[in-house]
Protein backbone atom coordinates (compact mmCIF):
# COMPACT_ATOMS: atom_id res chain seq x y z
CA UNK A 1 0.00 0.00 0.00
CA UNK A 2 1.54 3.35 -0.97
CA UNK A 3 2.05 6.37 1.30
CA UNK A 4 -0.93 8.35 0.11
CA UNK A 5 -3.28 5.39 0.57
CA UNK A 6 -1.91 4.92 4.07
CA UNK A 7 -2.53 8.61 4.84
CA UNK A 8 -6.06 8.31 3.53
CA UNK A 9 -6.75 5.30 5.70
CA UNK A 10 -5.60 7.18 8.78
CA UNK A 11 -8.08 9.93 8.03
CA UNK A 12 -10.96 7.60 7.25
CA UNK A 13 -12.20 7.03 10.84
CA UNK A 14 -12.78 10.77 11.10
CA UNK A 15 -14.47 10.83 7.77
CA UNK A 16 -16.79 8.05 8.90
CA UNK A 17 -19.41 10.47 10.13
CA UNK A 18 -19.70 11.83 6.63
CA UNK A 19 -19.69 8.48 4.91
CA UNK A 20 -22.57 6.18 5.70
CA UNK A 21 -21.16 2.77 6.61
CA UNK A 22 -22.39 0.09 4.28
CA UNK A 23 -24.15 -1.81 7.02
CA UNK A 24 -26.35 1.14 7.97
CA UNK A 25 -29.56 1.00 6.02
CA UNK A 26 -30.44 4.26 4.36
CA UNK A 27 -33.78 5.45 5.59
CA UNK A 28 -35.44 5.18 2.22
CA UNK A 29 -39.11 4.36 2.26
CA UNK A 30 -40.53 1.48 0.28
CA UNK A 31 -41.78 3.96 -2.28
CA UNK A 32 -38.39 5.58 -2.63
CA UNK A 33 -36.71 2.22 -3.14
CA UNK A 34 -39.34 1.25 -5.71
CA UNK A 35 -38.76 4.48 -7.61
CA UNK A 36 -35.01 4.37 -7.56
CA UNK A 37 -34.18 0.66 -7.82
CA UNK A 38 -32.68 -0.42 -11.07
CA UNK A 39 -32.45 -4.13 -11.68
CA UNK A 40 -29.80 -4.95 -14.24
CA UNK A 41 -29.28 -8.22 -16.02
CA UNK A 42 -26.66 -10.28 -14.25
CA UNK A 43 -24.04 -12.79 -15.09
CA UNK A 44 -21.78 -14.36 -12.50
CA UNK A 45 -19.22 -17.11 -12.36
CA UNK A 46 -19.44 -19.49 -9.46
CA UNK A 47 -16.19 -20.93 -8.17
CA UNK A 48 -15.48 -24.57 -8.85
CA UNK A 49 -14.13 -26.85 -6.15
CA UNK A 50 -10.97 -28.77 -6.90
CA UNK A 51 -11.59 -31.15 -4.05
CA UNK A 52 -11.82 -34.85 -4.74
CA UNK A 53 -12.25 -37.82 -2.46
CA UNK A 54 -9.04 -39.24 -1.06
CA UNK A 55 -7.94 -42.48 -2.70
CA UNK A 56 -9.16 -45.66 -1.10
CA UNK A 57 -11.52 -48.58 -1.77
CA UNK A 58 -14.68 -46.99 -3.11
CA UNK A 59 -13.22 -43.53 -3.79
CA UNK A 60 -13.64 -43.96 -7.52
CA UNK A 61 -17.38 -44.58 -7.12
CA UNK A 62 -17.64 -41.70 -4.68
CA UNK A 63 -15.90 -39.37 -7.13
CA UNK A 64 -18.04 -40.63 -9.98
CA UNK A 65 -21.44 -40.37 -8.33
CA UNK A 66 -21.35 -38.06 -5.32
CA UNK A 67 -19.73 -35.22 -7.18
CA UNK A 68 -22.47 -35.06 -9.78
CA UNK A 69 -24.44 -32.82 -7.47
CA UNK A 70 -22.17 -31.51 -4.75
CA UNK A 71 -18.56 -30.84 -3.92
CA UNK A 72 -16.67 -33.43 -1.87
CA UNK A 73 -15.78 -31.30 1.14
CA UNK A 74 -19.35 -31.49 2.35
CA UNK A 75 -18.90 -35.12 3.32
CA UNK A 76 -15.68 -34.38 5.20
CA UNK A 77 -17.23 -31.70 7.32
CA UNK A 78 -20.04 -33.94 8.49
CA UNK A 79 -19.56 -35.17 12.04
CA UNK A 80 -18.20 -38.72 12.08
CA UNK A 81 -21.20 -40.89 11.27
CA UNK A 82 -21.84 -44.58 11.95
CA UNK A 83 -21.80 -47.18 9.20
CA UNK A 84 -25.57 -47.39 9.38
CA UNK A 85 -25.99 -43.63 9.06
CA UNK A 86 -23.65 -43.41 6.08
CA UNK A 87 -25.58 -46.18 4.38
CA UNK A 88 -28.81 -44.34 5.09
CA UNK A 89 -27.37 -41.16 3.62
CA UNK A 90 -26.18 -42.87 0.44
CA UNK A 91 -29.56 -44.55 0.07
CA UNK A 92 -31.24 -41.18 0.54
CA UNK A 93 -29.17 -39.81 -2.31
CA UNK A 94 -30.20 -42.73 -4.50
CA UNK A 95 -33.86 -42.95 -3.53
CA UNK A 96 -34.85 -39.39 -2.72
CA UNK A 97 -32.33 -37.15 -4.47
CA UNK A 98 -32.18 -38.86 -7.86
CA UNK A 99 -28.54 -39.92 -7.70
CA UNK A 100 -27.92 -42.45 -10.51
CA UNK A 101 -25.59 -44.58 -8.36
CA UNK A 102 -26.34 -48.26 -9.05
CA UNK A 103 -27.60 -50.27 -6.09
CA UNK A 104 -24.52 -52.47 -6.16
CA UNK A 105 -22.31 -49.44 -5.43
CA UNK A 106 -24.25 -48.16 -2.43
CA UNK A 107 -22.53 -50.44 0.06
CA UNK A 108 -19.09 -49.66 -1.41
CA UNK A 109 -19.63 -45.93 -1.13
CA UNK A 110 -21.13 -46.17 2.36
CA UNK A 111 -18.11 -48.21 3.50
CA UNK A 112 -15.78 -45.69 1.93
CA UNK A 113 -17.50 -42.77 3.68
CA UNK A 114 -17.37 -44.63 6.95
CA UNK A 115 -13.63 -45.18 6.60
CA UNK A 116 -13.10 -41.55 5.66
CA UNK A 117 -15.34 -40.04 8.30
CA UNK A 118 -16.85 -42.68 10.53
CA UNK A 119 -17.68 -43.19 14.15
CA UNK A 120 -17.92 -46.62 15.72
CA UNK A 121 -21.53 -47.34 16.60
CA UNK A 122 -20.76 -48.13 20.21
CA UNK A 123 -18.76 -44.95 20.87
CA UNK A 124 -20.70 -42.61 18.63
CA UNK A 125 -23.40 -40.51 20.09
CA UNK A 126 -26.65 -41.51 18.46
CA UNK A 127 -27.79 -41.35 15.77
CA UNK B 1 -41.59 -20.60 -20.83
CA UNK B 2 -38.69 -19.80 -23.21
CA UNK B 3 -36.53 -18.20 -20.56
CA UNK B 4 -36.97 -21.22 -18.31
CA UNK B 5 -35.52 -23.44 -21.00
CA UNK B 6 -32.60 -21.05 -21.29
CA UNK B 7 -31.90 -21.24 -17.59
CA UNK B 8 -32.21 -24.99 -17.73
CA UNK B 9 -29.60 -24.98 -20.45
CA UNK B 10 -27.43 -22.76 -18.27
CA UNK B 11 -27.78 -25.13 -15.35
CA UNK B 12 -26.88 -28.17 -17.40
CA UNK B 13 -23.97 -26.30 -18.91
CA UNK B 14 -22.69 -25.44 -15.47
CA UNK B 15 -22.94 -29.03 -14.33
CA UNK B 16 -21.18 -30.30 -17.43
CA UNK B 17 -18.44 -27.71 -17.06
CA UNK B 18 -17.91 -28.66 -13.47
CA UNK B 19 -17.89 -32.34 -14.27
CA UNK B 20 -15.38 -31.87 -17.06
CA UNK B 21 -13.32 -29.60 -14.85
CA UNK B 22 -13.31 -32.18 -12.09
CA UNK B 23 -12.24 -34.93 -14.47
CA UNK B 24 -9.42 -32.69 -15.71
CA UNK B 25 -8.31 -31.84 -12.20
CA UNK B 26 -8.62 -35.42 -10.99
CA UNK B 27 -6.45 -36.48 -13.89
CA UNK B 28 -3.85 -33.88 -12.95
CA UNK B 29 -3.86 -34.92 -9.34
CA UNK B 30 -3.71 -38.62 -10.09
CA UNK B 31 -2.96 -40.60 -6.97
CA UNK B 32 -2.31 -37.46 -4.91
CA UNK B 33 -6.03 -36.97 -4.39
CA UNK B 34 -5.90 -33.62 -2.63
CA UNK B 35 -9.05 -32.93 -0.79
CA UNK B 36 -10.89 -29.83 0.08
CA UNK B 37 -8.30 -27.30 -0.91
CA UNK B 38 -6.98 -25.73 -4.01
CA UNK B 39 -5.02 -27.92 -6.37
CA UNK B 40 -2.32 -25.27 -6.03
CA UNK B 41 -1.01 -25.25 -2.45
CA UNK B 42 0.48 -21.80 -3.00
CA UNK B 43 -3.05 -20.39 -2.81
CA UNK B 44 -3.40 -21.23 0.87
CA UNK B 45 -6.49 -19.76 2.45
CA UNK B 46 -7.25 -18.56 5.92
CA UNK B 47 -9.06 -21.01 8.13
CA UNK B 48 -11.45 -20.79 11.03
CA UNK B 49 -12.21 -23.67 13.33
CA UNK B 50 -15.67 -24.19 14.68
CA UNK B 51 -15.75 -25.69 18.19
CA UNK B 52 -17.11 -29.05 17.10
CA UNK B 53 -15.74 -32.15 15.34
CA UNK B 54 -14.74 -31.61 11.70
CA UNK B 55 -15.14 -27.92 12.30
CA UNK B 56 -12.29 -26.60 10.14
CA UNK B 57 -13.51 -24.15 7.55
CA UNK B 58 -11.88 -22.03 4.89
CA UNK B 59 -12.56 -18.32 4.72
CA UNK B 60 -13.18 -17.44 1.09
CA UNK B 61 -13.67 -14.35 -1.01
CA UNK B 62 -14.24 -16.25 -4.21
CA UNK B 63 -18.01 -16.03 -4.51
CA UNK B 64 -19.59 -13.33 -6.69
CA UNK B 65 -20.93 -10.30 -4.84
CA UNK B 66 -19.73 -11.76 -1.56
CA UNK B 67 -17.04 -10.62 0.82
CA UNK B 68 -15.19 -12.92 3.17
CA UNK B 69 -17.40 -15.86 4.04
CA UNK B 70 -17.00 -19.15 5.85
CA UNK B 71 -17.07 -21.93 3.29
CA UNK B 72 -19.25 -24.88 4.19
CA UNK B 73 -19.70 -26.20 0.67
CA UNK B 74 -18.67 -24.93 -2.76
CA UNK B 75 -21.31 -26.57 -4.83
CA UNK B 76 -24.09 -25.90 -4.44
CA UNK B 77 -22.96 -23.04 -2.25
CA UNK B 78 -23.27 -23.01 1.52
CA UNK B 79 -21.62 -19.88 2.89
CA UNK B 80 -21.78 -18.83 6.53
CA UNK B 81 -21.52 -15.26 7.84
CA UNK B 82 -18.46 -14.81 10.09
CA UNK B 83 -19.95 -14.16 13.50
CA UNK B 84 -18.17 -10.84 14.13
CA UNK B 85 -20.37 -9.32 11.41
CA UNK B 86 -23.32 -9.46 13.80
CA UNK B 87 -21.55 -7.10 16.18
CA UNK B 88 -21.18 -4.41 13.52
CA UNK B 89 -24.80 -3.42 13.11
CA UNK B 90 -28.39 -4.55 13.28
CA UNK B 91 -28.64 -5.15 9.54
CA UNK B 92 -26.43 -7.71 7.82
CA UNK B 93 -24.65 -6.32 4.74
CA UNK B 94 -25.73 -8.01 1.53
CA UNK B 95 -22.20 -9.04 0.65
CA UNK B 96 -21.83 -10.85 3.98
CA UNK B 97 -25.28 -12.39 4.09
CA UNK B 98 -25.27 -16.17 4.36
CA UNK B 99 -25.99 -18.32 1.33
CA UNK B 100 -27.75 -21.67 1.13
CA UNK B 101 -28.74 -23.58 -2.00
CA UNK B 102 -30.00 -27.13 -2.25
CA UNK B 103 -29.58 -27.89 -5.93
CA UNK B 104 -26.56 -27.54 -8.21
CA UNK B 105 -28.42 -26.16 -11.22
CA UNK B 106 -28.27 -22.51 -10.25
CA UNK B 107 -28.70 -20.07 -13.15
CA UNK B 108 -25.70 -17.79 -13.32
CA UNK B 109 -27.27 -15.48 -15.90
CA UNK B 110 -30.47 -13.55 -15.32
CA UNK B 111 -31.99 -11.38 -18.04
CA UNK B 112 -34.20 -8.80 -16.35
CA UNK B 113 -36.09 -8.03 -19.55
CA UNK B 114 -37.16 -11.57 -20.32
CA UNK B 115 -37.65 -12.73 -16.72
CA UNK B 116 -41.27 -13.51 -15.90
CA UNK B 117 -43.05 -14.22 -12.66
CA UNK B 118 -46.02 -16.44 -13.40
CA UNK B 119 -49.09 -16.81 -11.24
CA UNK B 120 -51.24 -19.81 -12.01
CA UNK B 121 -53.23 -22.75 -10.65
CA UNK B 122 -56.55 -22.53 -8.81
CA UNK B 123 -57.17 -18.91 -9.85
CA UNK B 124 -59.61 -17.10 -12.10
CA UNK B 125 -56.96 -15.37 -14.22
CA UNK B 126 -53.48 -16.83 -14.41
CA UNK B 127 -51.06 -14.15 -15.51
CA UNK B 128 -47.41 -13.22 -15.85
CA UNK B 129 -45.48 -10.20 -14.72
CA UNK B 130 -42.30 -8.60 -15.93
CA UNK B 131 -40.01 -7.25 -13.23
CA UNK B 132 -40.94 -3.68 -14.20
CA UNK B 133 -44.61 -4.51 -13.72
CA UNK B 134 -43.95 -6.19 -10.39
CA UNK B 135 -42.10 -3.15 -9.11
CA UNK B 136 -44.42 -0.44 -10.48
CA UNK B 137 -47.92 -1.93 -10.66
CA UNK B 138 -48.23 -2.89 -7.02
CA UNK B 139 -47.91 -0.93 -3.80
CA UNK B 140 -44.35 -1.19 -2.46
CA UNK B 141 -43.89 -2.39 1.09
CA UNK B 142 -40.92 -2.79 3.31
CA UNK B 143 -40.20 -4.97 6.30
CA UNK B 144 -37.16 -5.67 8.42
CA UNK B 145 -36.98 -9.41 8.93
CA UNK B 146 -34.52 -12.06 10.03
CA UNK B 147 -33.79 -14.76 7.49
CA UNK B 148 -32.50 -17.81 9.36
CA UNK B 149 -31.71 -21.24 8.04
CA UNK B 150 -33.78 -23.99 9.65
CA UNK B 151 -30.50 -25.69 10.48
CA UNK B 152 -28.61 -22.67 11.82
CA UNK B 153 -26.34 -23.84 14.66
CA UNK B 154 -26.66 -27.49 13.61
CA UNK B 155 -22.94 -28.02 14.26
CA UNK B 156 -23.63 -27.54 17.96
CA UNK B 157 -26.21 -30.30 18.18
CA UNK B 158 -25.50 -33.03 20.69
CA UNK B 159 -25.65 -35.76 19.68
CA UNK B 160 -24.50 -34.58 16.27
CA UNK B 161 -26.62 -34.98 13.18
CA UNK B 162 -25.83 -34.98 9.45
CA UNK B 163 -26.55 -31.95 7.30
CA UNK B 164 -25.17 -28.48 6.81
CA UNK B 165 -22.82 -28.15 9.78
CA UNK B 166 -23.36 -24.48 10.48
CA UNK B 167 -22.07 -22.53 13.44
CA UNK B 168 -24.38 -19.64 14.38
CA UNK B 169 -23.86 -17.68 11.18
CA UNK B 170 -26.62 -19.06 8.95
CA UNK B 171 -28.82 -16.09 9.66
CA UNK B 172 -29.06 -12.45 8.71
CA UNK B 173 -31.27 -9.41 9.11
CA UNK B 174 -32.27 -7.24 6.20
CA UNK B 175 -34.73 -4.56 5.25
CA UNK B 176 -36.73 -6.17 2.44
CA UNK B 177 -38.55 -4.06 -0.13
CA UNK B 178 -41.11 -5.57 -2.42
CA UNK B 179 -44.79 -6.19 -2.91
CA UNK B 180 -47.33 -8.09 -0.88
CA UNK B 181 -47.98 -11.62 -2.08
CA UNK B 182 -51.61 -10.91 -1.19
CA UNK B 183 -51.80 -8.20 -3.85
CA UNK B 184 -50.20 -10.42 -6.49
CA UNK B 185 -52.69 -13.19 -5.74
CA UNK B 186 -55.65 -10.82 -5.62
CA UNK B 187 -55.05 -9.84 -9.22
CA UNK B 188 -55.30 -13.50 -10.24
CA UNK B 189 -58.45 -14.04 -8.22
CA UNK B 190 -58.00 -17.00 -5.93
CA UNK B 191 -60.83 -19.46 -6.45
CA UNK B 192 -62.88 -21.09 -3.70
CA UNK B 193 -61.32 -24.39 -2.75
CA UNK B 194 -57.76 -23.09 -2.93
CA UNK B 195 -55.75 -24.58 -0.08
CA UNK B 196 -52.09 -23.69 -0.45
CA UNK B 197 -49.77 -21.61 -2.53
CA UNK B 198 -46.66 -23.26 -3.90
CA UNK B 199 -43.45 -21.43 -4.79
CA UNK B 200 -40.77 -22.48 -7.22
CA UNK B 201 -37.40 -20.91 -7.95
CA UNK B 202 -35.24 -21.11 -11.04
CA UNK B 203 -32.73 -23.50 -9.49
CA UNK B 204 -33.04 -27.18 -10.24
CA UNK B 205 -31.18 -30.44 -10.01
CA UNK B 206 -28.82 -31.71 -12.67
CA UNK B 207 -30.18 -35.25 -12.56
CA UNK B 208 -33.67 -35.83 -13.95
CA UNK B 209 -34.96 -37.53 -10.78
CA UNK B 210 -33.78 -34.86 -8.34
CA UNK B 211 -36.92 -33.32 -6.82
CA UNK B 212 -37.20 -29.65 -7.75
CA UNK B 213 -37.06 -27.39 -4.72
CA UNK B 214 -40.58 -26.08 -4.05
CA UNK B 215 -42.23 -24.87 -0.85
CA UNK B 216 -45.84 -24.11 -0.01
CA UNK B 217 -47.70 -21.97 2.45
CA UNK B 218 -51.29 -22.30 3.61
CA UNK B 219 -53.54 -19.92 1.69
CA UNK B 220 -54.43 -17.83 4.75
CA UNK B 221 -50.78 -17.38 5.50
CA UNK B 222 -49.97 -16.47 1.91
CA UNK B 223 -52.73 -13.86 2.02
CA UNK B 224 -51.80 -12.35 5.39
CA UNK B 225 -50.33 -9.16 3.92
CA UNK B 226 -46.92 -9.73 5.49
CA UNK B 227 -45.62 -12.45 3.17
CA UNK B 228 -44.01 -10.55 0.35
CA UNK B 229 -42.01 -10.83 -2.83
CA UNK B 230 -38.82 -8.85 -2.37
CA UNK B 231 -36.76 -7.21 -5.10
CA UNK B 232 -34.51 -5.25 -2.77
CA UNK B 233 -32.47 -6.15 0.26
CA UNK B 234 -31.12 -3.30 2.38
CA UNK B 235 -32.09 -0.91 -0.39
CA UNK B 236 -30.19 -2.72 -3.15
CA UNK B 237 -30.96 -5.50 -5.64
CA UNK B 238 -30.58 -8.98 -4.18
CA UNK B 239 -27.19 -10.57 -4.71
CA UNK B 240 -27.60 -13.42 -7.18
CA UNK B 241 -26.67 -15.89 -4.46
CA UNK B 242 -29.45 -14.51 -2.25
CA UNK B 243 -32.06 -14.92 -4.97
CA UNK B 244 -31.79 -12.19 -7.63
CA UNK B 245 -34.04 -10.91 -9.07
CA UNK B 246 -36.82 -11.68 -6.57
CA UNK B 247 -37.42 -13.95 -3.65
CA UNK B 248 -40.21 -14.76 -1.27
CA UNK B 249 -39.99 -13.24 2.20
CA UNK B 250 -41.95 -15.03 4.94
CA UNK B 251 -41.44 -12.95 8.08
CA UNK B 252 -41.09 -14.97 11.25
CA UNK B 253 -40.73 -18.32 9.43
CA UNK B 254 -37.58 -20.27 8.72
CA UNK B 255 -35.68 -19.45 5.54
CA UNK B 256 -36.57 -22.70 3.76
CA UNK B 257 -39.79 -20.98 2.70
CA UNK B 258 -38.07 -17.89 1.39
CA UNK B 259 -37.75 -19.28 -2.13
CA UNK B 260 -34.99 -17.62 -4.13
CA UNK B 261 -35.16 -16.68 -7.83
CA UNK B 262 -38.91 -17.00 -7.50
CA UNK B 263 -40.56 -17.40 -10.90
CA UNK B 264 -43.62 -19.56 -10.36
CA UNK B 265 -46.53 -19.13 -7.96
CA UNK B 266 -48.98 -22.00 -8.19
CA UNK B 267 -52.21 -21.92 -6.19
CA UNK B 268 -53.09 -25.46 -5.16
CA UNK B 269 -56.42 -27.02 -4.29
CA UNK B 270 -54.70 -29.98 -2.59
CA UNK B 271 -51.95 -30.11 0.03
CA UNK B 272 -48.48 -29.97 -1.48
CA UNK B 273 -46.95 -33.44 -1.34
CA UNK B 274 -43.68 -32.63 -3.03
CA UNK B 275 -40.57 -34.04 -1.37
CA UNK B 276 -39.44 -30.73 0.07
CA UNK B 277 -42.74 -30.30 1.93
CA UNK B 278 -43.72 -33.87 2.68
CA UNK B 279 -40.45 -35.59 3.54
CA UNK B 280 -37.83 -32.92 4.08
CA UNK B 281 -37.94 -30.08 6.59
CA UNK B 282 -40.08 -31.82 9.18
CA UNK B 283 -39.96 -31.20 12.91
CA UNK B 284 -41.51 -32.95 15.89
CA UNK B 285 -45.04 -31.67 16.30
CA UNK B 286 -44.53 -29.32 19.27
CA UNK B 287 -43.73 -25.58 19.40
CA UNK B 288 -40.08 -26.20 20.25
CA UNK B 289 -39.52 -28.92 17.64
CA UNK B 290 -37.96 -30.95 20.41
CA UNK B 291 -37.59 -34.68 21.06
CA UNK B 292 -35.01 -37.09 22.47
CA UNK B 293 -32.67 -39.12 20.27
CA UNK B 294 -34.14 -42.52 21.13
CA UNK B 295 -37.77 -41.51 20.89
CA UNK B 296 -39.75 -43.53 18.37
CA UNK B 297 -42.91 -42.82 16.45
CA UNK B 298 -42.78 -39.05 16.86
CA UNK B 299 -45.36 -37.20 14.81
CA UNK B 300 -43.65 -34.82 12.41
CA UNK B 301 -44.95 -31.69 10.75
CA UNK B 302 -43.43 -29.18 8.32
CA UNK B 303 -41.13 -26.71 10.05
CA UNK B 304 -42.76 -23.32 10.42
CA UNK B 305 -42.38 -20.42 12.86
CA UNK B 306 -39.07 -19.28 14.28
CA UNK B 307 -38.42 -19.19 18.01
CA UNK B 308 -36.62 -16.53 20.09
CA UNK B 309 -32.83 -16.36 20.04
CA UNK B 310 -30.20 -14.04 21.42
CA UNK B 311 -26.43 -13.79 21.16
CA UNK B 312 -23.53 -11.93 22.71
CA UNK B 313 -21.64 -10.45 19.77
CA UNK B 314 -18.81 -8.39 21.26
CA UNK B 315 -17.18 -11.11 23.35
CA UNK B 316 -16.29 -14.57 22.12
CA UNK B 317 -15.49 -17.74 24.05
CA UNK B 318 -12.11 -17.38 25.69
CA UNK B 319 -12.07 -13.58 25.57
CA UNK B 320 -10.11 -11.86 28.30
CA UNK B 321 -11.34 -8.79 30.14
CA UNK B 322 -9.95 -6.67 32.93
CA UNK B 323 -10.95 -7.69 36.43
CA UNK B 324 -12.51 -4.80 38.28
CA UNK B 325 -13.38 -2.89 35.11
CA UNK B 326 -16.91 -2.09 34.01
CA UNK B 327 -17.27 -4.16 30.83
CA UNK B 328 -19.66 -3.63 27.95
CA UNK B 329 -21.56 -6.70 26.83
CA UNK B 330 -23.76 -6.39 23.81
CA UNK B 331 -25.40 -8.44 21.13
CA UNK B 332 -28.48 -9.14 19.11
CA UNK B 333 -31.79 -10.79 19.82
CA UNK B 334 -34.88 -11.70 17.87
CA UNK B 335 -38.28 -12.90 18.97
CA UNK B 336 -38.85 -15.48 16.24
CA UNK B 337 -42.32 -14.81 14.92
CA UNK B 338 -43.01 -12.07 17.45
CA UNK B 339 -41.15 -9.04 18.72
CA UNK B 340 -38.60 -8.95 21.52
CA UNK B 341 -39.99 -7.63 24.75
CA UNK B 342 -37.04 -8.31 27.05
CA UNK B 343 -33.46 -9.46 26.92
CA UNK B 344 -31.98 -10.78 30.17
CA UNK B 345 -28.31 -11.10 30.93
CA UNK B 346 -26.50 -13.22 33.47
CA UNK B 347 -22.82 -13.07 34.38
CA UNK B 348 -22.93 -15.98 36.81
CA UNK B 349 -23.93 -18.92 34.66
CA UNK B 350 -27.67 -18.28 34.94
CA UNK B 351 -28.16 -17.86 38.69
CA UNK B 352 -29.17 -14.23 38.45
CA UNK B 353 -30.63 -12.39 35.51
CA UNK B 354 -30.94 -8.70 34.84
CA UNK B 355 -32.63 -6.86 32.01
CA UNK B 356 -30.39 -5.47 29.29
CA UNK B 357 -31.03 -2.24 27.47
CA UNK B 358 -32.73 -2.72 24.13
CA UNK B 359 -31.72 -0.88 20.99
CA UNK B 360 -33.93 0.66 18.33
CA UNK B 361 -36.99 -1.35 17.42
CA UNK B 362 -37.04 -2.03 13.67
CA UNK B 363 -40.14 -4.17 13.92
CA UNK B 364 -41.18 -7.50 15.34
CA UNK B 365 -39.29 -9.63 12.83
CA UNK B 366 -35.98 -7.79 12.94
CA UNK B 367 -32.81 -8.29 14.94
CA UNK B 368 -32.85 -6.09 18.03
CA UNK B 369 -29.59 -4.90 19.49
CA UNK B 370 -29.12 -5.01 23.23
CA UNK B 371 -26.41 -3.97 25.63
CA UNK B 372 -25.50 -4.01 29.26
CA UNK B 373 -22.49 -3.69 31.51
CA UNK B 374 -21.01 -5.81 34.23
CA UNK B 375 -17.93 -5.61 36.37
CA UNK B 376 -16.07 -8.90 36.81
CA UNK B 377 -14.78 -8.41 40.31
CA UNK B 378 -12.70 -11.61 40.52
CA UNK B 379 -9.86 -12.88 38.40
CA UNK B 380 -11.50 -16.02 37.11
CA UNK B 381 -13.78 -17.39 34.45
CA UNK B 382 -17.25 -15.94 34.00
CA UNK B 383 -20.11 -17.67 32.23
CA UNK B 384 -22.08 -14.96 30.45
CA UNK B 385 -25.53 -15.89 29.29
CA UNK B 386 -28.29 -14.10 27.46
CA UNK B 387 -31.91 -14.90 26.81
CA UNK B 388 -34.69 -13.20 24.91
CA UNK B 389 -38.37 -13.15 25.77
CA UNK B 390 -40.80 -12.35 23.00
CA UNK B 391 -44.07 -10.42 23.12
CA UNK B 392 -45.97 -13.69 23.44
CA UNK B 393 -44.02 -14.63 26.53
CA UNK B 394 -41.95 -17.27 24.75
CA UNK B 395 -38.37 -17.60 25.87
CA UNK B 396 -35.35 -19.77 25.21
CA UNK B 397 -34.74 -23.17 26.80
CA UNK B 398 -31.90 -23.89 29.20
CA UNK B 399 -31.31 -27.26 27.55
CA UNK B 400 -30.50 -27.49 23.85
CA UNK B 401 -33.15 -28.51 21.37
CA UNK B 402 -32.74 -31.83 19.60
CA UNK B 403 -34.40 -33.42 16.56
CA UNK B 404 -32.94 -35.77 13.94
CA UNK B 405 -32.58 -33.09 11.25
CA UNK B 406 -30.84 -30.52 13.43
CA UNK B 407 -33.47 -27.77 13.16
CA UNK B 408 -34.70 -24.93 15.36
CA UNK B 409 -31.82 -24.61 17.79
CA UNK B 410 -32.48 -21.77 20.24
CA UNK B 411 -30.87 -22.76 23.51
CA UNK B 412 -29.74 -19.95 25.82
CA UNK B 413 -26.25 -19.04 24.61
CA UNK B 414 -23.25 -19.02 26.93
CA UNK B 415 -19.95 -17.24 26.41
CA UNK B 416 -17.06 -18.09 28.75
CA UNK B 417 -14.69 -15.24 29.38
CA UNK B 418 -11.79 -14.77 31.73
CA UNK B 419 -11.18 -11.75 33.91
CA UNK B 420 -7.47 -11.16 34.39
Interface residues (C-beta under 8 A of the other chain):
Chain A: X21 X22 X23 X24 X25 X26 X28 X29 X30 X31 X33 X34 X37 X38 X39 X40 X41 X42 X43 X44 X45 X46 X47 X48 X49 X50 X51 X52 X53 X54 X55 X59 X63 X67 X68 X69 X70 X71 X72 X73 X74 X76 X77 X78 X79 X80 X81 X85 X89 X96 X97 X98 X99 X100 X117 X124 X125 X126 X127
Chain B: X14 X15 X17 X18 X19 X21 X22 X25 X26 X29 X31 X33 X34 X35 X36 X37 X38 X39 X52 X53 X54 X55 X56 X57 X60 X62 X63 X64 X65 X71 X72 X73 X74 X75 X76 X77 X78 X88 X89 X91 X92 X93 X95 X103 X104 X106 X108 X109 X110 X111 X112 X113 X131 X135 X136 X140 X141 X142 X158 X159 X160 X161 X162 X163 X165 X175 X177 X205 X206 X207 X208 X209 X210 X211 X231 X232 X234 X235 X236 X237 X240 X241 X244 X245 X275 X279 X293 X294 X404
